[in-house]
């Protein structure tokens, strides 16, 4: 079954994803991310401090477009769970309805893109295994955030389309797959 074409995201799921993104960006902004002195971002914020979160968020955005398998199924499970929790929280807190906000014309991974996804997944697992507790939290929350935002019709979904296109192009070139 092609989980990428049957998966949907609701406003509640996107809200949870954007909440996770806002949490990490706010913490980075407030703590300065380990930068030295006043820098271009003001306050010496080091963009490298965002790399574990942003790279795992990219993995989640790409994984949710996989055609299935273990990675695609796990990503869609995270998407469905986050959407369900977000729907409940929006309804309970604000009393609003939570419509679907899945973008139309989903872009799926090519065979070469899927191979690159597996390689990317292995790299993040290696980072996870060798990292401290804080790094593991950034990686886990980034993957969940990416899964929730990857199929949205908003700006985050546009970023996902670009990531999938890049992943397909690079993966096809590396593996020699010609479509």
Secondary structure, 3 states (H helix, E strand, C coil): CCHHHHCCCEHHHHHHHHHHHHHHHHHHHHHHHHCCCCCCCCCCCCHHHHHHHHHHHHHHHHHCCCCCHHHHHHHHHHHHHHHHHHHHHHHHHHCCCCCECECCCCCCCCHHHHHHHHHHHHHHHHHHHHCCHHHHHHHHHHHHHHHHHCCECCHHHHHHHHHHHHHHHHHHHHHCCCC
